[in-house]
């Protein structure tokens, strides 16, 4: 193998190692790196490097500004070797610093420049393109646990598309498949996309890889079966390549595609369907053959963007049946848009399936394939965010579903005639006497928390309304001129009194 090819292989292998989020720091500071550098003839001359490159020998931002000017591969190799030697000589607990973002970035910038300097024509794409595979790695500083972290997109010359997305569990350090789609696009469109990529990568282009924004890796395969690999950062693509990402999203009808620039738009949820089944054995009821009686119970709730409806249904084998349907236009749309399509029900739960007490949740998207979550209907078996989802749903249903017909706050409210004053009894402390205040709020009710003026200085205190009366001026419990007004009504009291 020629010397330039050896340098290129070194840069390619160690660049992948420094990009690996799961790598152990021992693998980066062991003697394999030393042996490679020694074999390639790299020399450590720290004093000379400091004089020539200044802060760039240890600061990744300074290196990024000057790395394009470093074209001597031996000098660049020595710079990399010297920086590595610093971490290798540290104690174990300090050597782990090599995994920090700023230190990984330094090595990735330097190794990528070495990779670019040593690439030769055999490393560039040639021939007639047949297919592509694009890996978009979204792991970065702003990554949230158990959200979509990697996308793999395959496209061939016939328009066949395979797309797979993965979530990443930080604690377990494992990828789990989140969704998979197989479909087909127009053949001419597919060939146009492939031709653009092949034509671009027939020439050498500088790509700087950093770790805080994620990165991409592209494999192009020609009709002879030869595969060529290229990589870069999700933010390092220029305007031309960003337009390719937009083209891919439009052609594939996938706004959620990270592509080359990471500028994906989240998919939207179209339908959420919650199914719950329970079988209860009733021992004190015997069937004709003296076996226990089983009560089969089923609940189903669906939220549908297209029909703008929320439907709740329950039935049991004893003939009981309840059904509620809400048609709420923008409210249903707003509810679905407020939910994170990737994170919803993405963590927790178990695969154990109790046939007598189980659930099946189905989330349908505008573009992606539906996602199904199922298990036993218990605290450990349900997704971690299910209680929060239920609380939001309960508030939504209560807000829209309870009118005045069954609400005592409406039918129990005294009538107000023209000329009446609203007198409210307000208790300031538990078990303390009530004091009369006036209010202009026609909706004020018993149980509301109000702010009232107290004492000669009218300092403000909170109190609870215990009684509301509509009375004529002459029948008031206290002279109007001497009765203070409620300052504000903060709604129903929710704390403990």
N, C-alpha and C positions, 0 to 999 in steps of 0.2 A: 504494500500500500504506500502510495506517495505521501510525502510529508504533509502537504496541504490537506490531503484526505484524512490523515491521522488527526490533524488539528480540528478538522470539521467534525469528525466522529466524536472527539473529546468534548467540543462545545455542544454538540447536539445531545449527548448522553447526560452531561451534567446540567444542562439547561432544563431538561425534563425532570431531573432529580430535584432541583431547586423549585420547580413549579408544583411538585407533588405536595398537596396539603397534608397528607398522611405520613410523610417520611419522618423517620426518627433522626434526631440531630447527630447521633453517632455515625449514621451512614454518610453524613456530609463532612465530617471532620476526621474520618478514619484514614488509614495509610493508602487506600486505593487512590484517593485524590493526589496525595504526595507522589506516589509511584508514577501516575500519569504525567504529572508536571515534570518530574525528573526525567522520565523517558523522552519527553518532548523538548527537553533542553531549556526549560524556563529557569531563570536565575532570580534570586531575591536580592534587590539592591534598594532597600527602603529609603536611604538618604537621597539617592539620585531621583527616585520616584517622587518624593516629597517636593524636591526642588522643581521638578518638571510639571507635576499635575496638582500640587497643593491639596485643597480639600477634596478633590475628586478621588483621592486614593481611599477615602473612607465614607464620604457622603454621597448617597445615591442621586440626590438632586443636582449636586455639582457635577457628578459624572455624566448625568443625562445631557447636560449642556455642552460637554466637551468631547463626548465619546466618539462622535462622528469624525473628529479630527485625528483620532488615534488609528492610523492605518498600518503601523508596523506590528505584525502578528506576534513577533518574539517579545516586543516590549509590552504588548497587551497581555500576553500570556504571563509574563513576569509580574505584571500589575495584579493579575488575578491570583497568582501563586502567593504573593506577599500578603494580600488581604486574607487569604485562606489561612496562612501561617499564623496570623494574629489570633484567630479563633481556636486553632489547633493547640496553641500554647496556653490557653486559659484553663482554669480548673473546670471540672465537669459541670458544676452548677452555673458557671458563667458562660461556658461554651454553648449552652442552649440558646444564647442570644443570637446565634446564627440563624435561628428560625424566625426571628422578628421580621416584620414586614419590610422595614427600611434596609435590613441586611440582606434579605432574600432579593429585594429589588436591585441592590447594588450588583450582586453576582449575576442576576438575570440580564441586566443592561450590558455588563461587560461580556458575558458569554454570548449574547445575541450578536454583539458587534463582531466578536471572533468568528461566529457562525457565518455572518454575512461576508466577512473578508475572505473566508476560505471556501465558500461555495464555488463550484465550478459548473460548467455547462451540463454535466451529467446529472447535477442535482436539480436543474430546472426542468419544467415540464416540456415534453416534446411528443410528437405524434398526434393522432386524432383522439379527442376525448370521448370517453364512454360513460363515465359516471363520477359523482362526487360524494364525499362524506364530510359533513361539517359538524365538528364537536364544539359547542359553546359552553364553556365552563364559567358559571356565574359566581363562584365562591370568591368573596372579597370582604372588605372591612365592614360593609353594610349588610352582609348576609344574615338572614334570620333563620334560626333552626327550623328544620322540617318544612322548608319552602323549596320551591323548584330551584335546583342548583346546577343542573346539567341538562343540555338538550343535544340530541344526536339526530341529524337530518341526512337522509340518503336520497339522491335524485339521479336517475339514469336518463339516457338519451331518448327513451320511449315515453318519458313523462311519469314513470312510476315513482311514487314518493313513500318513504317510510320515515316516520317521526316518532321518537321516544323521548320522554322527559323523566327526570329522576329527581327525587327529594334527597336531601342529605341530613343525616342525624349526627349532630356534632358530638354528642356523648358517645354514641356507638361507633362513630367514624365509618358509617356504612351508607351506601346509596340504595334507595328502594325505588322501584319503578312506579311513577305516578300516573302516567298515561301513555298510550300507544295508538298511533293512527297509521293506516295504510290507505292511500288513495291515488288518483291519477290526475295529472294536469295536461293541458294541451301540449302535444309533442313538439311543435315548433317553438313554443315558449320555453320548454325545457332545454332544447338544443341551443337556443339563444343565450340562456343563462350559463350553460356549460361552456359555450364558445368564449364568452366574455372572460370567465375565470381562467380558462386555459391560455388565452391570448395574453392576459396580464402576467401570469406566472411563468411565461417563457423568458422573462427578463428578471434581472436581479433587482430587488427592492429592499430597502432597509426597514426592518420591523423591530421595535423596542418592546420587550415584554415586561410588564409590571404585574404585581400580585394583588393590588388593592381593588382592581376593577374587573377582575376575571380575564380570561383569555380564550382564544379560539384556536382550533387546529383543523386544517383542511387537507384532505387526501383526494388527489385527482388521479383517476385511473384511465389509461389510454386503451385503445382497442387491442393492443398487444398484451394487455394484462399487467403492465408495469404501473406501479403506484408511486406517486410523488407527494411528499408531505411538506406543508408550510404552516407557520404559526405566527401569532401576534396577540396584542392586547385588544380587548373589546373597545378601547377608546383610542387606539393608535391608528385606526383606519382614516384615511383622508376623505375628502368630499366624494371622490369617485366611488370609494368602497362603501360609504354610507348609503349612496344611491343604490348600490347592489342589494343592501339589506332591505331597503324599502321595496325594491322590485321583488325580492323573494317573498316578503310579507303580502304583497298585492297578488302576485301570481299564485301563491299557495293559499291565499285567503286565511293567513295566520298572523294576526296582529301581535300575538304573544311570542313570536319567534325572536330569539335574541340575536341570531345571525352573527354578523361581524362586528356590530357596534354596540350591542347590549341594549339598544333602545327599544326594547319590546314594550308593547302595551298589553296590560293584563286582559285575558279573555273575560267574558261576562257570563254569569250564571243565567240560564234560561228557565230551568225548572229545578226545584228541590222537592223531593218526594220522600217522606218519612213513613215507614211501615213498621208497625209494632204488633207482635202476636204473643198471646199468653194463654196457656192451658192450665186451669185450676182443677184439682181433684177434690170433689166435695164428698167426703166420706159419709156424712150423715144423710145423704140422699142416695138411695139404692135404685138401680135400674131393675127392669123386669127379671133379669138373670142374676140379680143380687150382687152386681158388680158396682164399684163406685161410679158416681156420676161425674163426668168431665164437662166443665164449662169452658167453651172456646171463645176467646175475646180477641178482637182485632181493632186497631186504630190506624188511621191513615190521614196524613196531612200533606197537602201539596201547595206549593207557591209557584204560580205560572206567569212568566213575564208576558207571553203573547196574549193570553186571555185576560191578563190583569186581575187574576182571581187568587184568593186564598181559600182553600176548601178543607174543611175538617170533618172527618167521618169516623164513626165508631159503631160497632155492632157486636153482639154476643149471641151464642147459640140458644139462649132462652127467648130470642125474638126481639130484644131491645135494640133500637136503632136510633142514632142521632146523627144529623147532618147539618153543618153550617157552611154557608158560602158567602164570601165577601168579594164584591166587585169594586175595586178601589182605585182604578186608573193609576195615577202617578204614584200613589202611596206604595203599591206593590213593587213598581219599578225602583223606587228609592230604597225600599227595603233590600231588594236583591243587589242593588249597586253598592250598598253599604257593607256587604259581606265580601271578604277576601276570597276570590275563587280558588287560589292555590292553598291557602292556609286552613280553610274551613274543613273541620273534621280530619285534618291531616296527621294528627299525632294522638297517641294514646290508644286505648281500646285493646282488644285481644281477638285472636282468631277463633277462640273457643265459641262454639255455637250450641246453645241450650235449646233444644227443640220445644221445650215448654215455656220459654221466656226469652224471645229473641227479637232482633230488629234488623231492618235492612234500609239503609239510607242511599238514595240515588241522586247524584248531582249531575244535571245535564247542562252542557255549555253551548255557546253560540257556534264555536268552531271545533273544540276538542271533543274527543269521545267521552261519553258519560263515565263518571267515577262511582263505584259502588263500595260502600262500607257496611259491613255486617258483623254481628257478634251477639253475645248474650246481653240482655238488657239489665245490666248491673253497673254499679259505680266503676268497677275495674274494667268492665267490658265495653263501656261507651267511650267515645272520643273525649279528650281532655276538655275541649271547649264546648261540649254539649250543654252544660249548665248555663253558661253565658248566652248561648244561642237560645235556649228555652226562655231565659229571663227577658231577652229582647223580644221574642215572639209573644210572650205573655203580655208584655206592655203594649205591643202593637195591636193584639186582639182586643184587649180591654179598652184601649183608647178608641178603637173604631166600633167595637161591638156593643158597648153599653150606652144606651140612650136614656131618656128620662122616664120611660114607661115603668121601669122596675127600680128606679133609683130614688130612695127616700129623700135625697138632697133636693130633688125636684118636686116630687108630689107632697113632701112634708114641709115645703117652704110656705110660710104664711103669705097671704095676699097683701099687696101694697096698693093703697088707694092714693089718689092725688092729695097732696098736702101732708101725707104721713112722713114721719121721721124714722130712720132705722136706728134703734137702740140695741147695742150689743153688750152683753155681760161678758167681761174678760177676767180670767183668773191668771194672776201673775206667777203664783207658786202653787205647788201641790198642797191641797187641803187649806189654802188661804181663801179669804172671802173674794167675791167677784166685784168688779167695779164697772159702772156704766160708761160707755163711750158711744159717740155717734159715728156713723159710717155713711158714705155715699155710694158704696159698692152694693148693687142689687144682687150680686152673686155670692155675697159673703154667707158662710154657713157655719153651723155648729161644728167644732173640731178644727177650724182653720187657725193657723198660727199667724198672729198679727204683731205689728210693732206699734207701741203706744207711748205717749208722753206721760211721765210720772213725776210727781213732786212739784215744788215751786220753780225749780230750774228746768222742768220739762225734759229731764234726761230720758233717753229711750230704753225701753225694755221689751222683751218678747212675752207674749201671753197667749192663752188659748181661749177661743170664743166658746162659751158654755150655753149661751142663749141668744136668740135673735128675735126682736119684736118690732112690729110696724105700728106706731102709735101717733095719735094727734098731739099737737103741741101741748094742749092743756092736760092731756092724760099721761104725759111722760113721767117717768119715775124720778126725774131730776130736772131742774130748770135748764132749758136749752142754752141760755147764755153762760151757764157755769159748767156745761158738759164738754169735755175735750173730745177731739176727733181722732179716730184711728189713723195713723200715719201711712201704713201700708199693709197689704194682705199678702202673705207669703204662701198661701195655699194650705192644703191639708197637713196637719202635724204628723210627722212620721217617726219621731223619736219616742223615748220613754219619758213619762211625766213623773 
